[in-house]
Amino acid sequence: MSFFTTLKSLVEEKLSKDTHLNAESAFSEICSEYLVDSSLISNFQHSQYFKEVVGGRNLKIDGFSLNENETVLSFFVTNFNNSEEGSKINKNDVELIFKQLYRVLNYVIRTNEYNLPKSNILSALNSEFNADIKNNIVKIDFYLFTNNTAVNNKEVDVTKIISKVDNESAIDFNFRIYDIKEFERLHKNNQKLDIDVLDYYDKPINILKPKIGVSSYGTAIAILPAKFLYNIYSDFGGRLLESNVRSFLSTRIKVNKGIKNTLINNPEMFLAYNNGLCVTVSEIILNEDKSVKTFKNFQIVNGGQTTSSIFFATQDAKKLRLNVELEKVNVMAKITEIRRNIDSVKIQSNIAKNSNLQNAVKQSDLSSNEEYLINLHTCSKKFRNPTSNNYYYFERTRGQYQLEKNLSKNEKYFLNLFPSKNKIEKSDLSILFFCAISSKIEPFISVQSAEKRYKIIRDQFESENKKISENYYVNIIGAFIFYKVFKTKYGVGVNAIGRIRKNVVAYSVSLIQEYLLKENKSIDFQEIWNNGGVNIPETVIKEFLLYVNQLLLKNLDDGRLDEACKKRDSWEKIKAKVDWLKLDPITESIPINKIQKFKNNKSSKLNLDSKYKLIVDEINRMISSPSKYVILQKRILNEIETYMKDGMSLYSRRHYRLIKDHFRPNSKLTEYKPKTYNIYLVECQNKNGELINRKFSDLKIHLEELYRVFNEILKDELLKLDQKI
């Protein structure tokens, strides 16, 4: 299946979950989710608007984003191809679309020439921009989302789009195109940053690269100019940081005072005072003069605060009209060149852990800690809804649902078991946790960006994982069903109750829970699960949502309502101002029970019987026939034979043996006998059929490694499991 088709199916899935969306707005939301997940943007506010103007000077926007420091404002416009085949979009079309987006900045945000009503979210942005934001902004980014292929996308002529005044201003204007190829890379989690030096710095960068006699990695020492680091951070932000370190630093972007002081007052001493960076790359490509041409897959594993501080301190100085002489600032960097191998992420993570040992970053902070998510995914395959007779699929990694659907033997059967409207994502979990299912109701966290919410809930994974049981899981799904009802009834676009759906829905659910807590009660999410839904009269829901909408606007809307809703004080204010009697009609229409506290589940049955069985079953479902195994094996062996001698193979003989030993093909590859979980268990038993704990511990390690390697192989762009042979 082509990615164009995959993307269209994701749009259809999004539309099935939210009938108030149209195809273009659904596509916009999907694209923004990719960018948020990749730390390219911190949030996305949907704001679809089109104005047709005589003379072809139209205006068009689909969304905007403002970073937490309020220094970077981003605008998004969508070019969605709803036909059956992808096509190309040329440079002239791209520039025309960007002009439409730029006009929104000039005629809607900077001024309100078209008199948008106050209820429009762009009108609110106009007020915020002219009140505060315009004095803080140092960078404005324009994004084009398209499921077509952009031609010559690096040759966009900025001078044809923005005015001369803007082009010569202190504000940086950037134009970024995300086409079908870019989104396919993000979808496959292939976010490798290949940095061409000339794109970010106009002088040579030299390295010292000694030969160390080790084939698995190389090393180099470099002096990196601060201007180069500033420019790449401006483009890539948090993506420059190794993923585990990124999650630790995501809420800690505070400019180090010592770094800031040195940059402004003593820039030439920065190299002497700073510890420098630890960087990993997959390859360093050199020019003929031995200077660096390209850093392949550039990742900072230590020194993230130094890099971000250089960027943000320079921005802060610009706002204060201070001059930072970045050309005098240099940073030492130790660069580890990790060879092309699917174990590179694992090696990179270990480098990150070891290089951060001397800092305040704890090992627990650097752990991916996915046990909790894996167990929720296990539950989603184990517990069938008694009313609908199907499952709610918990997607622990992006694209997992789509991949399993594509590789299933019978797609119709898969969709009957796991309907797309029943898919629950990590971002859904982090919303529900704080507004519905946690013992502490905190909607001001639920309305934060997905990245922020995930960082906060991630700290609870270890304790929550101990509570997982059937009741714990169905409580989450019941909350998901309840939340979706409110979200759908609020609506979007012209049919919506208002312009603040995310805030109103989270605060509405939280107010109901807070009201019930007064009597030691809660929404009975398990009953909602058992019934497959909740039967509340539509007029009751809409009247309540309208009331909460007005409550927030009246008490929090000082021009910054979206930001106000993210504060604890705002939640306290709403609780003080709400008329609790307004909740009676809705609480009379929903199932209620006494508060249920989930205790630690001491049974290891879930892990023993479900988690590892799920791992094996999932692998066997993906490679469901000898022909698919043949495609898999040929791809692995071809890679090994082509690149192993140069030390650049994605796969090793160990990876090949691991896969082959599991699938057990015959010599002619006409048949195979994949191991089942029960076969693995038998191998861990003694003669009396008793499980040997040491062997079972080894089995768990083996299956987790098998699962990791298998999932890495599935990301291979040259692996086409759906092809016919």
Secondary structure, DSSP 8 states (H G I E B T S, - for coil): --HHHHHHHHHHHHHHH-TT--HHHHHHHHHHHHHHHTTS-S--EEEEEEE--TTS--EEEEEEEE-TTS-EEEEEEEE---SSS--EE-HHHHHHHHHHHHHHIIIIIS--TT---TTSHHHHHHHHHHHTGGGT--EEEEEEEESSEESSGGG--GGGTS-HHHHTSSSEEEEEEE-HHHHHHHHTT-----EEGGGT-SS---EE----S-SSEEEEEEEEEHHHHHHHHHHHGGGGB-HHHHHHHTT-----HHHHHHHHH-GGGHHHH---EEEEESEEEE-TTSSEEEEET-EEEE-HHHHHHHHHHHHHHHHTT----GGG-EEEEEEEEE-S-TTHHHHHHHHHHHHTTTSS--HHHH----HHHHHHHHHHHH---TTT-S---EESSTTHHHHHHHHSS-HHHHHHHS-GGG-EEHHHHHHHIIIIISSS--HHHHTS-HHHHHHHHHTTHHHHHTT-SHHHHHHHHHHHHHHHHHHHHH--GGGSS-S-HHHHHHHHHHHHHHHHHTTTEEE-HHHHHHHTS----HHHHHHHHHHHHHHHHHHH-SS-HHHHTTSHHHHHHHHHH--GGGGHHHHTTS-EEE----------HHIIIIIHHHHHHHHHHHS-SHHHHHHHHHHHHHHHHHHGGGT--S--HHHHHHHHHHH-B-TTSS-B----HHHHHHTTB-TTS-B-HHHHHHHHHHHHHHHHHHHHHHT-TT--TTS--
